[in-house]
Amino acid sequence: MLNDYFQHQAELSDLECDLRCPNDCSAPGCWMADVIVEVTFVDLIRLSKALTTRVSHLFSQYCQLGLITCEDNLRYKRLAIKMKKPCPFLSENRCMVHDSKPLSCILFPEIYQVKGLLPQLSQKPIFNSFPCLKKPIAISENRNHALKKLRRMSIQEQALSHDYLFGVPSFIVCAKPLKKKLRRSHPKKNLFSLKDYDTILNKTLKASGFLESVFEKISRLDTMAGMKHIIEKLNDRVMMTHLVEKMVRPGVVHKLERHHIKKLKRSLLSPAIYFM
């Protein structure tokens, strides 16, 4: 079942894919710290099978927990697993794990063409150095369908990954207390980057025991039984529909203060919390 799932993803990824990285591409998305590559534990399972290494090793060596800004409401941020930058699998501007790379990498940038968002994306300053965004991407009808299927799989994997690791399909954090701490630590600084937020976030998560709990759960995926159990959940359509609904309409906000994580009930409906 596990191999069948990943084989299906591989077939969808390759289906009529005409996108090729230009020779002059410096792989900015792989090394720029401001370009976040979000991964799930399903991505890590796929990588572990390709590299014959433990999931927990991949997580501890190549990933970090961090925050992603909620585009339509800057008061909130979302907890995610991020690939460390520069990407450890980048060699001479090429991906060494191309056939088993995270779904977020596979979908970029074609999914933005499918959604009609490529022009807006290409106009953002951070993406000025991306040659693949300079012109429209040709996508066949079959490729379009494949990308949409991969996108649905990615959303489901994200919802299950977060629910398994964090206890909720979407771990929303109120940024206000974190910003107050940053201002106290850096009184002369007005703007704070996600890296600043991540530093203070991880201190709180470590002190609360949250990080230890996450790593313990990741370690369970080092066994074949643990991996198969996760894939079985992905194939449970009723459960996955419920998790995705809870992910896009989170009802809880987490407030991080000192060494504690408090849960606050909030009704956060789209587009108040928007995930690209």
One Martini backbone bead per residue (centre of mass of N, CA, C, O) as a GRO file, in nm:
protein
  276
    1MET     BB    1   0.057   0.063  -0.021
    2LEU     BB    2   0.296   0.255   0.002
    3ASN     BB    3   0.415   0.215  -0.285
    4ASP     BB    4   0.155   0.285  -0.439
    5TYR     BB    5   0.129   0.576  -0.348
    6PHE     BB    6   0.409   0.678  -0.457
    7GLN     BB    7   0.370   0.583  -0.750
    8HIS     BB    8   0.129   0.764  -0.811
    9GLN     BB    9   0.277   1.031  -0.762
   10ALA     BB   10   0.498   0.990  -0.978
   11GLU     BB   11   0.306   0.975  -1.221
   12LEU     BB   12   0.183   1.257  -1.182
   13SER     BB   13   0.452   1.420  -1.190
   14ASP     BB   14   0.526   1.314  -1.499
   15LEU     BB   15   0.275   1.399  -1.641
   16GLU     BB   16   0.328   1.598  -1.893
   17CYS     BB   17   0.612   1.730  -1.819
   18ASP     BB   18   0.757   2.045  -1.956
   19LEU     BB   19   0.919   2.143  -1.724
   20ARG     BB   20   1.228   2.335  -1.728
   21CYS     BB   21   1.517   2.423  -1.610
   22PRO     BB   22   1.710   2.663  -1.662
   23ASN     BB   23   2.048   2.696  -1.705
   24ASP     BB   24   2.044   2.991  -1.540
   25CYS     BB   25   1.957   2.860  -1.285
   26SER     BB   26   2.011   2.913  -0.917
   27ALA     BB   27   1.803   2.798  -0.719
   28PRO     BB   28   1.652   3.005  -0.514
   29GLY     BB   29   1.440   2.820  -0.359
   30CYS     BB   30   1.681   2.642  -0.220
   31TRP     BB   31   1.849   2.904  -0.070
   32MET     BB   32   1.632   3.093   0.014
   33ALA     BB   33   1.508   3.182   0.322
   34ASP     BB   34   1.230   3.331   0.223
   35VAL     BB   35   1.178   3.052   0.088
   36ILE     BB   36   0.939   2.831   0.170
   37VAL     BB   37   0.970   2.479   0.253
   38GLU     BB   38   0.717   2.266   0.293
   39VAL     BB   39   0.669   1.982   0.507
   40THR     BB   40   0.598   1.644   0.560
   41PHE     BB   41   0.598   1.325   0.681
   42VAL     BB   42   0.547   1.208   0.398
   43ASP     BB   43   0.793   1.328   0.266
   44LEU     BB   44   0.992   1.183   0.463
   45ILE     BB   45   0.916   0.897   0.386
   46ARG     BB   46   0.994   0.916   0.089
   47LEU     BB   47   1.293   0.989   0.144
   48SER     BB   48   1.370   0.745   0.323
   49LYS     BB   49   1.332   0.534   0.097
   50ALA     BB   50   1.537   0.658  -0.108
   51LEU     BB   51   1.784   0.687   0.126
   52THR     BB   52   1.787   0.482   0.356
   53THR     BB   53   1.652   0.644   0.607
   54ARG     BB   54   1.549   0.798   0.875
   55VAL     BB   55   1.303   1.010   0.961
   56SER     BB   56   1.433   1.136   1.216
   57HIS     BB   57   1.690   1.227   1.071
   58LEU     BB   58   1.566   1.419   0.866
   59PHE     BB   59   1.429   1.602   1.072
   60SER     BB   60   1.684   1.684   1.253
   61GLN     BB   61   1.881   1.775   1.004
   62TYR     BB   62   1.663   1.927   0.771
   63CYS     BB   63   1.465   2.044   0.991
   64GLN     BB   64   1.203   2.284   1.104
   65LEU     BB   65   1.030   2.472   1.319
   66GLY     BB   66   0.778   2.711   1.200
   67LEU     BB   67   0.659   3.008   1.055
   68ILE     BB   68   0.360   3.120   0.881
   69THR     BB   69   0.202   3.350   0.710
   70CYS     BB   70  -0.113   3.490   0.712
   71GLU     BB   71  -0.205   3.673   0.453
   72ASP     BB   72  -0.508   3.796   0.569
   73ASN     BB   73  -0.371   3.773   0.880
   74LEU     BB   74  -0.110   3.905   1.066
   75ARG     BB   75  -0.184   3.803   1.358
   76TYR     BB   76  -0.129   3.525   1.223
   77LYS     BB   77   0.024   3.200   1.252
   78ARG     BB   78   0.184   2.901   1.116
   79LEU     BB   79   0.267   2.589   1.183
   80ALA     BB   80   0.573   2.426   1.053
   81ILE     BB   81   0.761   2.236   0.829
   82LYS     BB   82   1.095   2.314   0.749
   83MET     BB   83   1.333   2.358   0.528
   84LYS     BB   84   1.646   2.400   0.527
   85LYS     BB   85   1.882   2.664   0.468
   86PRO     BB   86   2.009   2.541   0.244
   87CYS     BB   87   1.939   2.286   0.073
   88PRO     BB   88   2.079   1.969   0.134
   89PHE     BB   89   1.992   1.874  -0.186
   90LEU     BB   90   2.192   2.079  -0.307
   91SER     BB   91   2.371   2.055  -0.633
   92GLU     BB   92   2.468   2.260  -0.856
   93ASN     BB   93   2.160   2.365  -0.885
   94ARG     BB   94   2.059   2.069  -0.803
   95CYS     BB   95   1.851   1.800  -0.743
   96MET     BB   96   1.917   1.493  -0.563
   97VAL     BB   97   1.573   1.434  -0.510
   98HIS     BB   98   1.370   1.462  -0.748
   99ASP     BB   99   1.190   1.183  -0.726
  100SER     BB  100   1.143   1.266  -0.383
  101LYS     BB  101   1.031   1.529  -0.344
  102PRO     BB  102   0.842   1.753  -0.230
  103LEU     BB  103   0.531   1.861  -0.320
  104SER     BB  104   0.593   2.167  -0.315
  105CYS     BB  105   0.812   2.135  -0.538
  106ILE     BB  106   0.646   1.998  -0.762
  107LEU     BB  107   0.422   2.236  -0.787
  108PHE     BB  108   0.650   2.422  -0.847
  109PRO     BB  109   0.482   2.668  -1.043
  110GLU     BB  110   0.225   2.534  -1.179
  111ILE     BB  111  -0.012   2.585  -0.974
  112TYR     BB  112  -0.024   2.894  -1.040
  113GLN     BB  113  -0.121   2.860  -1.328
  114VAL     BB  114  -0.380   2.705  -1.265
  115LYS     BB  115  -0.486   2.951  -1.068
  116GLY     BB  116  -0.389   3.236  -1.197
  117LEU     BB  117  -0.112   3.345  -1.008
  118LEU     BB  118   0.156   3.408  -1.161
  119PRO     BB  119   0.163   3.718  -1.196
  120GLN     BB  120   0.162   3.789  -0.890
  121LEU     BB  121   0.412   3.626  -0.813
  122SER     BB  122   0.624   3.762  -1.014
  123GLN     BB  123   0.590   4.060  -0.867
  124LYS     BB  124   0.745   3.968  -0.640
  125PRO     BB  125   1.052   4.044  -0.527
  126ILE     BB  126   1.145   3.751  -0.435
  127PHE     BB  127   1.088   3.646  -0.761
  128ASN     BB  128   1.292   3.790  -0.965
  129SER     BB  129   1.509   3.526  -0.982
  130PHE     BB  130   1.283   3.361  -1.149
  131PRO     BB  131   1.279   3.229  -1.466
  132CYS     BB  132   1.001   3.054  -1.452
  133LEU     BB  133   0.823   3.348  -1.417
  134LYS     BB  134   0.846   3.518  -1.696
  135LYS     BB  135   0.636   3.304  -1.814
  136PRO     BB  136   0.416   3.116  -1.926
  137ILE     BB  137   0.284   2.789  -1.865
  138ALA     BB  138   0.262   2.495  -2.024
  139ILE     BB  139  -0.059   2.315  -1.989
  140SER     BB  140  -0.214   2.042  -2.003
  141GLU     BB  141  -0.495   1.875  -1.930
  142ASN     BB  142  -0.358   1.635  -1.789
  143ARG     BB  143  -0.171   1.806  -1.612
  144ASN     BB  144  -0.388   1.960  -1.464
  145HIS     BB  145  -0.513   1.713  -1.323
  146ALA     BB  146  -0.256   1.617  -1.180
  147LEU     BB  147  -0.206   1.874  -1.009
  148LYS     BB  148  -0.475   1.864  -0.854
  149LYS     BB  149  -0.422   1.592  -0.720
  150LEU     BB  150  -0.160   1.674  -0.576
  151ARG     BB  151  -0.287   1.903  -0.413
  152ARG     BB  152  -0.482   1.724  -0.252
  153MET     BB  153  -0.263   1.549  -0.128
  154SER     BB  154  -0.111   1.778   0.014
  155ILE     BB  155  -0.342   1.870   0.199
  156GLN     BB  156  -0.383   1.598   0.342
  157GLU     BB  157  -0.093   1.566   0.448
  158GLN     BB  158  -0.096   1.821   0.618
  159ALA     BB  159  -0.335   1.757   0.803
  160LEU     BB  160  -0.220   1.488   0.915
  161SER     BB  161   0.055   1.583   1.012
  162HIS     BB  162  -0.048   1.798   1.217
  163ASP     BB  163  -0.235   1.616   1.381
  164TYR     BB  164  -0.013   1.416   1.472
  165LEU     BB  165   0.202   1.633   1.589
  166PHE     BB  166  -0.007   1.882   1.712
  167GLY     BB  167  -0.339   1.798   1.736
  168VAL     BB  168  -0.384   1.972   1.467
  169PRO     BB  169  -0.434   2.060   1.134
  170SER     BB  170  -0.403   2.374   1.251
  171PHE     BB  171  -0.142   2.569   1.388
  172ILE     BB  172  -0.237   2.853   1.546
  173VAL     BB  173  -0.070   3.171   1.601
  174CYS     BB  174  -0.030   3.428   1.811
  175ALA     BB  175   0.186   3.703   1.746
  176LYS     BB  176   0.180   3.917   1.973
  177PRO     BB  177   0.356   3.796   2.207
  178LEU     BB  178   0.610   3.761   2.030
  179LYS     BB  179   0.644   4.060   1.955
  180LYS     BB  180   0.688   4.161   2.242
  181LYS     BB  181   0.948   4.002   2.292
  182LEU     BB  182   1.110   4.126   2.058
  183ARG     BB  183   1.092   4.422   2.156
  184ARG     BB  184   1.241   4.374   2.424
  185SER     BB  185   1.505   4.258   2.285
  186HIS     BB  186   1.453   4.486   2.028
  187PRO     BB  187   1.394   4.817   2.063
  188LYS     BB  188   1.529   4.921   1.768
  189LYS     BB  189   1.329   4.727   1.626
  190ASN     BB  190   1.059   4.708   1.385
  191LEU     BB  191   1.134   4.461   1.208
  192PHE     BB  192   1.031   4.115   1.165
  193SER     BB  193   1.120   3.806   1.102
  194LEU     BB  194   1.064   3.472   1.086
  195LYS     BB  195   1.331   3.406   1.222
  196ASP     BB  196   1.271   3.558   1.481
  197TYR     BB  197   1.017   3.399   1.555
  198ASP     BB  198   1.147   3.111   1.554
  199THR     BB  199   1.341   3.151   1.790
  200ILE     BB  200   1.120   3.209   2.011
  201LEU     BB  201   0.941   2.967   1.959
  202ASN     BB  202   1.146   2.731   2.024
  203LYS     BB  203   1.187   2.805   2.317
  204THR     BB  204   0.894   2.750   2.404
  205LEU     BB  205   0.863   2.458   2.294
  206LYS     BB  206   1.094   2.340   2.464
  207ALA     BB  207   0.996   2.425   2.753
  208SER     BB  208   0.707   2.266   2.714
  209GLY     BB  209   0.773   1.981   2.542
  210PHE     BB  210   0.688   1.984   2.239
  211LEU     BB  211   0.941   1.886   2.083
  212GLU     BB  212   0.962   1.608   2.215
  213SER     BB  213   0.687   1.508   2.116
  214VAL     BB  214   0.739   1.531   1.811
  215PHE     BB  215   0.988   1.341   1.797
  216GLU     BB  216   0.847   1.090   1.905
  217LYS     BB  217   0.647   1.067   1.667
  218ILE     BB  218   0.856   1.052   1.440
  219SER     BB  219   0.998   0.787   1.543
  220ARG     BB  220   0.758   0.594   1.469
  221LEU     BB  221   0.833   0.623   1.147
  222ASP     BB  222   1.081   0.412   1.142
  223THR     BB  223   0.860   0.213   1.097
  224MET     BB  224   0.663   0.025   0.899
  225ALA     BB  225   0.410   0.036   1.075
  226GLY     BB  226   0.397   0.345   1.097
  227MET     BB  227   0.371   0.404   0.793
  228LYS     BB  228   0.116   0.233   0.729
  229HIS     BB  229  -0.076   0.378   0.923
  230ILE     BB  230  -0.074   0.648   0.768
  231ILE     BB  231  -0.176   0.547   0.490
  232GLU     BB  232  -0.446   0.446   0.597
  233LYS     BB  233  -0.549   0.728   0.671
  234LEU     BB  234  -0.535   0.851   0.382
  235ASN     BB  235  -0.764   0.626   0.287
  236ASP     BB  236  -0.963   0.782   0.479
  237ARG     BB  237  -1.205   0.980   0.365
  238VAL     BB  238  -1.365   1.074   0.609
  239MET     BB  239  -1.129   1.172   0.785
  240MET     BB  240  -0.995   1.365   0.574
  241THR     BB  241  -1.233   1.555   0.537
  242HIS     BB  242  -1.238   1.650   0.831
  243LEU     BB  243  -0.945   1.761   0.849
  244VAL     BB  244  -0.962   1.969   0.619
  245GLU     BB  245  -1.192   2.134   0.739
  246LYS     BB  246  -1.026   2.209   0.998
  247MET     BB  247  -0.791   2.349   0.850
  248VAL     BB  248  -0.962   2.581   0.694
  249ARG     BB  249  -1.137   2.593   0.992
  250PRO     BB  250  -1.018   2.708   1.250
  251GLY     BB  251  -1.094   2.695   1.626
  252VAL     BB  252  -0.785   2.743   1.716
  253VAL     BB  253  -0.566   2.934   1.927
  254HIS     BB  254  -0.225   2.990   2.001
  255LYS     BB  255  -0.068   3.086   2.312
  256LEU     BB  256   0.259   3.211   2.378
  257GLU     BB  257   0.375   3.183   2.724
  258ARG     BB  258   0.661   3.133   2.809
  259HIS     BB  259   0.607   2.780   2.904
  260HIS     BB  260   0.326   2.811   2.746
  261ILE     BB  261   0.022   2.662   2.595
  262LYS     BB  262  -0.263   2.818   2.475
  263LYS     BB  263  -0.611   2.766   2.425
  264LEU     BB  264  -0.818   2.942   2.185
  265LYS     BB  265  -1.126   3.022   2.092
  266ARG     BB  266  -1.184   3.043   1.734
  267SER     BB  267  -1.335   3.194   1.442
  268LEU     BB  268  -1.162   3.082   1.145
  269LEU     BB  269  -1.242   3.189   0.842
  270SER     BB  270  -1.257   3.203   0.529
  271PRO     BB  271  -1.000   3.443   0.463
  272ALA     BB  272  -0.859   3.484   0.742
  273ILE     BB  273  -0.737   3.199   0.669
  274TYR     BB  274  -0.469   3.154   0.433
  275PHE     BB  275  -0.369   2.897   0.199
  276MET     BB  276  -0.121   2.826  -0.053
   0.00000   0.00000   0.00000
